Amino acid sequence: MPTRYTFVCDDEHTRDIERLARENNVTEEEVLRQLIDLGLSQINEQHRI
């Protein structure tokens, strides 16, 4: 079952998220999902030895 999280972004991050969504014709939610997936993947890669 999915879990819902809420967080607050500053204005600069908000503009970046909106720009990425517009440029890629996706929702802001999709941009955030992809950014989180990418960040978690990078963290996991860094901890593999």
C-alpha positions in Angstrom: 0.0 0.0 0.0 1.5 3.4 -1.0 2.5 5.9 1.7 1.9 9.6 1.2 4.5 12.1 2.3 4.2 15.9 2.4 7.1 18.3 2.3 7.6 22.1 1.8 9.9 23.5 -0.9 11.3 27.0 -1.0 10.4 29.2 -4.0 13.6 28.4 -6.0 13.0 24.6 -5.8 9.3 25.2 -6.6 10.2 27.1 -9.8 12.7 24.3 -10.8 10.1 21.6 -10.2 7.5 23.5 -12.2 10.0 24.2 -15.0 11.0 20.5 -15.2 7.4 19.4 -15.3 6.5 21.9 -18.1 9.6 21.1 -20.2 8.9 17.3 -19.9 5.1 17.5 -20.2 4.6 15.7 -16.9 3.0 16.7 -13.5 5.0 18.2 -10.7 4.2 15.0 -8.7 5.9 13.0 -11.4 9.0 15.2 -11.4 9.2 14.8 -7.6 8.8 11.0 -7.9 11.6 10.8 -10.4 13.9 13.1 -8.4 13.3 10.9 -5.3 13.9 7.7 -7.2 17.1 9.1 -8.7 18.4 10.4 -5.4 17.7 7.1 -3.6 19.4 5.2 -6.4 22.5 7.4 -6.1 22.6 6.9 -2.4 22.3 3.1 -2.8 25.1 3.1 -5.4 27.4 5.1 -3.1 26.9 2.6 -0.2 27.7 -0.4 -2.3 31.3 -1.5 -2.0 
